[in-house]
Structures are given as structure tokens and as C-alpha cells.
Amino acid sequence: MSRIPRRYAVHLHMSGGQTQSVTFATLEAFQEWYGGVLTASTSDTFVNVPIADMEGEYLVVRPSAVIGIHVEPRFNAIDDE
């Protein structure tokens, strides 16, 4: 019996040493955002990173500042964190 993740935690590693974590409901939602926003934008323009836990709130970063991305499936309930 395979487990299905309830959501995906995405950890953005920035060039200044900071790490920001955001969540996406599905892996496809992350891939759509990544392909449509982060890779399609020029490296010096600001892009919005949706913070899934807070409706209408965004993190704004430059794509050139993101040096690494770690995608982590989360299997536990949202209330368990």
C-alpha cells in the first residue's frame, strides 16, 4: 500500500544563506509554478512565491538569488506540525 503525500514542502535556499519554506498542495502545482514563474523570468526581476498557509501573502525573490530547491513530500496531517 503506497502512501500519498498530503502536500509538499519546498525549501528555497538563497545565495545569502537564508532558507525559506513554502508549501504546495500537489507536486504538479509546484512544477507549474516553477516552470511558469521561476525559470521563465529573467534573473533580475522579482517573482512571487505563494505562501500556501497564508492566503494572499507572497514571498518576493529574484530568481538569481535561489541557488537550491529541496522538495519534501509531507505525509502527516496539516494539524500535526
C-alpha positions in Angstrom: 0.0 0.0 0.0 1.6 3.2 -1.1 1.3 6.4 0.8 0.2 9.6 -0.9 1.6 12.9 0.4 -0.9 15.4 1.7 1.3 18.3 0.5 4.8 19.2 -0.5 7.2 21.4 1.5 9.5 23.3 -0.8 12.7 24.7 0.8 14.2 27.6 -1.2 17.9 28.0 -0.5 19.1 31.6 -1.1 22.5 33.0 -2.1 22.8 34.9 1.2 22.5 31.7 3.3 18.8 32.0 4.1 16.3 29.2 3.6 12.6 29.9 3.1 10.0 27.1 3.3 6.7 27.2 1.4 4.1 24.5 0.8 2.2 23.4 -2.3 -0.9 21.2 -2.3 0.4 19.0 -5.1 3.7 18.3 -6.9 2.0 19.4 -10.1 1.2 22.8 -8.6 4.9 23.2 -7.6 6.0 22.2 -11.1 3.6 24.6 -12.7 4.8 27.5 -10.5 8.5 26.6 -11.1 8.2 26.2 -14.8 5.9 29.2 -15.3 7.4 31.7 -13.0 10.9 30.9 -11.7 12.5 29.6 -14.8 10.6 31.8 -17.3 11.5 35.1 -15.6 14.8 37.0 -16.1 17.2 36.6 -13.3 17.0 40.1 -12.0 13.2 40.6 -11.9 11.2 39.9 -8.8 8.9 36.9 -8.7 6.1 36.0 -6.3 6.4 32.8 -4.2 3.0 31.8 -2.8 3.0 31.0 0.9 0.3 28.4 0.9 -0.6 28.6 4.6 -1.4 32.3 4.3 -4.0 33.2 1.7 -3.0 36.2 -0.4 0.5 36.5 1.1 3.6 36.1 -1.0 7.4 36.0 -0.7 9.1 38.0 -3.4 12.5 36.9 -4.6 14.8 37.3 -7.5 15.3 34.0 -9.5 19.1 34.6 -9.5 19.1 34.5 -5.6 17.7 31.0 -5.5 20.7 28.7 -5.5 18.9 25.5 -4.5 15.5 23.9 -4.1 14.6 21.0 -1.8 11.2 19.4 -2.4 9.9 17.3 0.5 6.7 15.2 0.5 4.7 15.6 3.7 2.5 12.7 4.7 1.2 13.9 8.1 -1.9 15.9 8.7 -1.6 19.7 8.4 -2.6 20.0 12.1 0.2 17.7 13.2 3.0 20.3 12.7 
